[in-house]
Every structure is written in C-alpha cells, then in structure tokens.
Amino acid sequence: MDATELLSFLELASSQPPPPSPVPSNARRTPSSSPSEAGGKRIRNAEDMDRISQLPDELLEKILSKAPFKSAVITSSVTKRWVNLWKRTPHLSVDMSFIMQNGGDVHQDSKSFFKGVTKSLNNHLDRLESCRIGSCVYQCEDGTLERWIQTVTRVKHTKELTLENYIVVMGPIGGYNTLRVSPSIFSHQSLTSLSLTRYSLTEAEAFKSCCNLKTLKLCDIIADVSILNSIFEACSSLEVLVLIITSLRRPGVLKIENNNLEVLQVVCRTVMEKMEVTAPRLEIFDIKSINCDDFVLNAPKIRFNRNYWVAGEYPHLSYNISSLDQEKKRIWFELMVNEYYKMKRKGCLAVRVDVTNPKELQILKEVLLMWGEEMRELEIIFKDGNARGEDQGDQSAFISGGKPFPDAFFRVATVWMYNFDRANEVQFALASRFVKHGTVIDKLMIETSTYPPMKRLLTEGKVAQLRQLCDHGLTIECF
C-alpha cells in the first residue's frame, strides 16, 4: 500500500458518520423497522465508521512502515489512537523526491521539510529494524545527513540503513554528491546492513572498524579502486556484497579478500584493469556486467567451465546451491530480480546442485523461474547425491510430472551437464524433461570425456535414450 492509498483509506474511514444513539427502552419504535433490522443497521454503520481502526496495532504499524515518513506522521491527526502509532513503526522511509518533482526552490523547501523530519525522528519511540533516507547535496553539506545517521544508528539502533542521493543539478561528475561523514560512523554494533546509492566516495574513513556490517550494497557509485579496496578491507565480516560501479576515477587492481563472503554481485560499466576475488565461503557469484582485462577468482565452492563474461560478452551467474538462511535468501532473491541500469536477468548460469536433495531441487526451480528472458547457456555440475533410493524415486516423480520443469515458459539455448551419473534416476529425469518439453532449444551436451572407458560407454547409452525422446531439431551429444 503506497502513501496515496493509505491516506485515502484513512480519510474514508474517518469520514464515516457516527453510529446512531442508542434508543431508550421506553421509546416508541416506528413500525417500518424491526428490532433486528435496526440493530443490524447500527452494527453496519459502526463497522463502516472506522474500519481500519479495527485492525491490531501491529498490523497498522506495518502498514505505516510502507508509507513515506511524512505521510506516516500525518496519520497521527486521524484519532487519538493514531497519535503514537507512527512512533512505534519498525521501518521508516524519509524521502524528499516529491519536493524535487514539485519544482520551486528545492534548497529552501528541503530545509523546511528536513527540520520537521529531524523533530519527528527524535520523537520516534522505539528501535528501528530499517531506515531509508533519500536526501540531496544540501543535507550532505550542512551536516544534516550525518546527524540523522548518528540518530538512527546510535539512538534507534537501526539494523538496516539505506542512504540514497537525489541529484539536484548536474555537475562535473554528473551530480553525484560526495559522502562527507565522520570516521567510523557506520561502525555501531547494531548496524548490520548498509546500502549507499549514487554517491561519490573519496575516502574510506567512514567505514573504519566496520566489522559489524554483514551486508554492504554500493550502488551507482563513483570511486577510486584504492578507496574501494580500503572499504572492503575495513568491512571484514561481510557476507553479502553488491558492487554497482558507475565510474572508476583511477584504474588499478580491485581486490576483494574476505573469509566470510557468501554472496557477491558485481556490475562495472567502466574499464577495470584487473579484479581479484578470494572468498573460500562464496556460494553465489553474480557478474551482471563487467569490462575487465584480467580476473582471478579463488573460491573453491564456485564451479564453472565457460567464462564469456570476462570479455564482457554477456552476464554470468554461478551458484553453489545450498540452503541459505531466511535472511540471506530474502536478500538473494531481491538481487535476482533487480534491474540496475534496466538490466533484466539474462546471459548464462552455472549451478552446482544435488538434485536428489528436495530443497536444492526446489531452489534450482526458483532460480530458473526468476530468469527474465531466454537463457543463453546453462551449466549443471551435479553433486554426488546422498539421498536414499526411495528419496530419489520421489524426486524423479516430481521432475517427471505433467508440467515442464521449471515451467512451460522457461527456455535455454544450450545446456552443459557435468558429472552426469547414468545410474542416478533424478539426473536422467531432469535431462528427459528438458528434452521432451522443448526446454532446451539448440544443444544438450553431456560430459563423458573424463570418465573411465566402461563408465563412458554406459553413460553414452543413456545419452542415446535421450535422443530417442527428442522430436525436434535438438542436438544431443557427448563431449
């Protein structure tokens, strides 16, 4: 529910007429209405009078958390019950974009607006789960943004902070405001997730001693490679890193060395000299766009055999499928469907998966369904399954059901399969579904060249069975 819908709903609820006064027991009743009819009418009027107030406070606070900060504060004038509701909402969004859209004196209007926001922010009663602040150059320069950061982190103990810069006028660097804040400002122990959008980063002092951060998103950023390296070094506990680089002022070797990192997404439209990633726990490696002359990846859990993305030809996602905890899964799915620079999910995918594990098979299905258009290439590196025979049978039935896997609309040009086990019923069932339903358009390639002679011969027999299932121009070969 956006702010307009919420305020319209509140206005409608508060404008309902009050219920009629109770009828005295000795009063004469009109013959036109029976007691049951009158009672029913009174009940309906009472319900219509203020429908939203029948909701519990927890739900109302959740509704308010979806509305812009100004709109949430305005609701305090609806009834007495609403006076403090917005002050307990766990999520706040402070956004000045509407000021810029209305025209006028942006500087003066924003000063007036943000004085009110500062007062309201100080009046908030509880801690915050998350806070989003959309500001412009004036708040960066006059210290307002820093004071807000101090308040929401050290006073409100915010866990998730999002800072977004709105461009007022285009300057030499495209209107990107320099983030000017005190050293270690993001180091409060309660803050675990930080997102910065459209900022110019000229120093790394703000990130000093930021071992508290688990998630860092630098989106639409301008910076030197050396500054980014210093930020990554200071944030040694990161588990999720999103790096959307608009411009690199000075070239160099971008280094990401982190023993805790599990998810890495990179977009870099500018030329990068070299990138080195060392992350022993990395599970998800997502290159949406990169122009890099040299790339070094030291991540033992990540496996892929085709790397067209190094030359910038098309995006690549490599995923060692495992059961992520709920929070990381939420973040990952959010990253899967985002469209920075209007870039829909496309390109190629490499997955390591145990298809005999029901949870991993379900995750594979969810990932394929998130693809925005026809996939160019899909690499499947099968893990050695540990499931029992009856479990394999259950999974085979799941794949071989009446519906295509993952659905009737997913298409991929070429599929490469590695570590294909001819005795694994689930792996064969997956390949069969791809063939029979036309999921694979051009080629299905199954690796056998690394197998011993007898295993190669038996596997090629299974490949021959797949060819018999094909009734269109699909090429099915061993390599």
N, C-alpha and C positions, 0 to 999 in steps of 0.2 A: 504494500500500500504506500503510494507516494504522498507528499505533503498535501497536494491539492485534494486528493481523495479523502485523506484523513480529516482535513479541516471542513470539507463539505459534509462529511458524515457527522462530525461534531455539531456543525451548525444545524443540520437537520434534526439531530437528536435533541438539542437544547431548545429548538423552536416548537416542539410539540406542545399542545395545550395541556394544562394541568388536569389531573383527574377530577371528576365532579365530587362535590362534598357529599359525605355520607347522608343518606335520607333518614330522618328521625323515625323511630319506631311507630309514633302516633301520627305520622304524616299520611295524608291521603295519597294513594297511588293512582296514577292515571290508568285507565283501562287499556290503553294502547300498548303497554309494555308489561310483560310478566316479570316476576322477581328474578327468574333465571336469566331472562333476556337483559334486564338492567344490570344484573351482576356481571354477566359476560361482557357487556359493553364497557363497564367501568374497568374491568381487567384488561381489556384490549387497549383502552386509552392509556392506562397506566404503563403498559408494556411499550406502547408507541412513544410515550413521553420521553424516555431516555433509554433507548435500547442498549447503547454502548456501555452505560454505567452498570449494567447487569453483569458485565464481564469481570473476572477477578483482576486484582491489581497487577499480578504477574504478567497477565496477557496484555493489559493496557500498556504496561511499561515496555513490553516487547514491541507493540505497535508504534509507540512513540520513538523507540530507538531507530525505526526505519525512516522517520521523518527528519528533515533538516532541523538543525538546532533551534533556529528562530521560530519555526512552526511548532516545535515541541513546547517551547516556553509559552507561546501564545495560548496553548490549551489550558494553562493554569487559571484563566479567567472564565472557564465554562461553568464550573460549580466548585463548591468548597472542597469536594473530594479530589478535584483535579489540581488543587493548588500545589501540592508537593509531588505529584506523580512523576513529572518530568525530572525532578531532582533525584530520583532513585533509579532511573533507567540505566542499565549497564553499558549502553552503547550510545555515543554522541557523535554527531556529524556537524561540524562547523564549516559552512560553505559560503563563500562570497561571490560565486559565479553569477548569481542573479543581479548583483549590483552592476557588474561589468556589462551584462546583457541589456540593462535598462538605460545605459548611456549616462550622461551627466558628468559631474565632477567625481570621478572614481576615487581620487585621493581623499576628498572631504567626506564623501559618503561612506567610504570604508572606515575612516577614523571614527565616525559616529557609531557605525554598526559594531565595530570591534570593542568599543568601550562598553557597550551593552553586553556583548558576549563575555568579556572578561568578568563583569559583575555576575552574570548568570553562572559562569563556570565556577566562580568562587562559592556560589550558593548551592551548588550540587552537593547532595548529602552523602552519597555512598561512593565506594570504589568503582572504577570503570574496567570492564572487560576489554573494550576497544574504544578508540577515539580517532576520528578522521578530521583533519584540519586543512581546508583549502584556502590559501592566502595568496598575496601578491607581493611585489617588491617592497611596498611601504612597510609591511609588517616585518620583513627581513631586516630593513634598515633601522627602524626605530626601536627594535628590541622586543616588540610585542610577541613575535613568534617564539622567541626564547623563553619569555615569561610563561607563555602557555605550555610549552614543553615541560618546564620545571613544575608547573601546577599539575598537569595530568600524569606525570611520572612519579614525582616525589610526594605529592599530596594525595592524588587519586589512585596511585598505584596501578596505572593502566598497563595491561599486558600486551596489547596490540595497538601500535601507533602508526597512523598513515598521514604523511605530510605531502600535500600536492600544491605545486606552484602554478598560479594562473598568470599568463603573460599579458601585461597591460599594453606595452609598446614594444615593438621590435627594435633591438639594438644590435651592436656589432656581433654578438654571439646568439642572435635570434631571440632575445628577451629572456633567456634563462637566468634566473636570479642566483647569485652566489649564496650558498648556505653559510651564513655567518652566525655561529653559536659558540658557546663556551666549550672548552675541552671537557671530554668525558660526560657530556650532557646526556648521552644515551646509555649510560652505564648503570642506571638504577636496577637493582636486582629484580624488581617486579616486571620490568620490560623485557619480553621475550621475542617480540616480533616488531620489526621496523620496516616501513615502506616509504621510499622517497621518490617523487615523480617530478620531472622537469626542473632539475636543479643543476647548477654548475658547482662541482666540487673542486675547491682549490687547495684544501688541506684535509688531513685525516685526524686532526686533534679531537674532533667531536666524538670519534669512535674509540678513543683511547680507553683501554681497560674494559672493553665491552664483551667480556666473557659471558655475560648474561643473555646475549642475543642468540636465539636458536634459528630464527628466520630473518633473512635480510633480502629486501627487494629494492634494487636500484634501477628505476625505470625511466627511460628517456633522459639519460644522464650525459653530461659533458665533463670530462676529467682527463688528467694525465694518467698514463699507465702506472707511474710510480705512486700516485695517490691511491689508486685502486688497490695496488699491491699492499700498501700500508694498511688500508682499511681491512682487507681480508686477513692480514696477519694479526690485527688487533681483535678481530672477531673470531677467536679460535674455537668457539663452541658451536659454530653454525652447523645446522643440519639441513637447512634449505637455503639455497642461494639463487636468486633471479637477477640476471645482469642484462639490462637492455641499454646498450651504449649508442648514443646518437652521434657523438664525435669524440675522438681522442686527440687532444691538443698536441701531444708529443708521442711518437712511436716508442716501442720498446717491447719487452717480453712480459706478457701478462701471466702472473703466477698465482695459482690457487693451490695451496697446500693445507689440507685440513683432514684430520683423522676422524672427524665426526660427521662430515658431509654425506648426506644420503640422496639429496635431490639437487641437480644443477641444471638451470636453463640459461642459455646464452643467445642473445641477439646482438650482432655488431655489424652495422651497415658501413662503417668506415674501415679502411685497410688496417689490419693488425699484423705487426711483424712476426710475432710468434706467441703461442699460448701453451702453457704447461699446467696440467692438472694432475695432482697427486691426492687421491682420495680413496683409501682402502675400503671404506664402507659405502661407497657410492652405489646406489641401486638404480637411479634414473638419471640419464644423461641426455639432455634435450637441446639440440642445436637447431634453432628455428631459422637463423640466417647468420653467416659468418664469412668474412673475407680475410683469410689467414694464410700466410705463406708457409707456415710450419706449425704443426700441432703435435704435442706429446701428451698422451693420456696414460696414467698409471693408476688403474682402477680394476683390480682383479675380478670383481663381480660383474663388470660390464664386458659383454662379448658382442662383437660384430665383425663381419668379414668384408663388408663393402662400405667405403667411406667417401662417396661422391661429395659429401658436404664440405670436405676440406677445400675443394676448389670452388666452393660457393655455388655449386650447380643446383642443389635443392636441399631442403631441410632433412634432418635425421634425428630420430628418437631411438635411444637404446634403453631397454627396461629389463632389469633382472626382476621378474615378477615375484613378489613376496607379499605377505600380509602386513601392510603398513598399519600403524596405529591410527585411530579415528581422525586425529587432528592432521597428521601428515597426509592422510587420504583426502581430506577436505581440501587442503592446500594444493595437492597434486591435481585433483580433478578441476579445480579452479584454473590452474595453469594450462591444463589440457585444452580448455575451451576458450581461453582468452585470445584476443585478436590485436596484439600490438602492431602498429603500422598497418592495420587491416589485413593482417596475415592469417588466413584461415589455416587450420591444421592440414598439412599436405606433405608430400615428399615420401620418405621411406621410414620403416620401423623395423628394429631388431629386438626380439624378445627372447629371454631365457625363461622357459616355463616347464613345469611338471604338470602335464595335462591330466595325470591320474589324481592330482590333488584338486578336489572340487573348488576350493577357494581360489587357487591360482587360475583355474579354467574360467571361473566367473570374472576375475579381474581382466583376463585376456579379452573376454567378450566385451566388457565395459570399455576398454581402451579402443578396441576396433570400432565400436559404435560412436566414439567421440570424433572419429576422423571426419573432417569437413567435406572432403571430396575424394575422388578415386585415388587410392594409394598407388604410388609408383612401384615400390618394392617392399616385400615383407620377408624378413629373415626370421625363421623359427629355429632356435637352438634348443632341442629337447633336453631337459634334465633327466637324469636317471631316476625313474619313478620308484617310490617306496610303497605305493598303495597295494593292498591285497587284491587277489583275483576278483572277489566279488565287488570291491570298490571300482575296479577297472570296468567291470560289466555295467555298473550304474552310470559311470561317466560315458561309456560308449553309447548307452541308450540315450543319454542327454544330447550327445552330439548328433546321433543318427535319427533324431526325431523328425516330425513332419516339416518343421521350419528350418530354413537355411541358417548356417552359423556364420557370423553372429546374427544377421537378419537378411531379408530379401534384397536390400539396397546396397549393402557393402560390396565394393569391387576393388580388386587389386590386380595390377598388370602382371607382376611376376612374383612368385613365391619360391624362396630357397629354404630347404629343410636340412638341418644338420643333426647328427646323432640319432637318425631315424632307426627305430628298433622294429624290425619286421614282426616280432612276437608281441609287441605292445598293441593291444586292440584299440586303445583310445587314440593313439597316434594315427593308426590306419583309418579309423573312423573320421578323424578330423580331416585328413587328406581326401577321403572319399566325399565328404560334404562339400569341400572346396571344388571338387571336380564335377559332381553331379548337378550342383545348383548354379554352375557358371560363375562362381565367386572369383575364380582366377581366370583372367581374360587371355593372356598370351602364353605364359610358361609356368610349369610346375617343375622345379629342379630339386632332386634329392641326392645328397652327397653319399657316395659309396666308395670313392677312391681311396679313403683312408682305412677301409675295412680289410680284414684278412680275406683270402680268396673264398672260403666257404660262406662266410657271413655276407660277402658281397654278392655271391650267386643267389643266396636265399632272399636277400633284400631286393635284388633285381626282379625276382619272381613276383614280389609284392607290387613292384612298380608296374609290371605287366598287367596285374589285376586292375590297377588304377586306370591304365589305358583303355581297358575294356569298358569302363564306366563312362568314358568320355564320348559324347555325341556331338561335339562341336570342334572347332579348329584349335583346340588347346594342345600345346606341345608339352609332353611329359617325358622327362629324360633324367638319366643319372649323370653325375659329374664327379 
